[in-house]
């Protein structure tokens, strides 16, 4: 081997070492920033996990209350019952009107008989 060939190989090796060093520095500097961002994200995730627990308990409370609320069928039955009751009240109103007229006639009769 000649000295020129060794010098060329040493130059190529030096170039490869400098490229590897550049990549290593680039990755390690990027890694520090990434680790910092990952730590920040981890803190945010921990905070969100607490919020999820709060929301979970609120959702469970709403679901527990929802079991007691009437369903669509219950509301429909109530509507039908209310319609029936409204009809019954109308009938009672006409009957009470008849009774009121009868009471008025009796009152008029008794008043007129008392004056005579």
Number of C-alpha atoms within 10 A of each C-alpha: 5 6 8 9 10 11 11 11 12 12 12 12 12 12 12 12 12 12 12 12 12 12 12 12 12 11 13 12 11 12 12 11 12 13 11 12 12 12 12 12 12 12 12 11 12 12 11 12 12 11 11 12 11 11 12 12 11 12 12 11 11 11 11 11 10 11 9 8 10 11 11 9 9 11 12 12 12 13 12 12 12 12 12 12 12 12 12 11 12 12 12 12 12 11 12 12 12 12 12 12 12 12 12 12 12 12 12 12 11 11 11 10 9 8 6 5
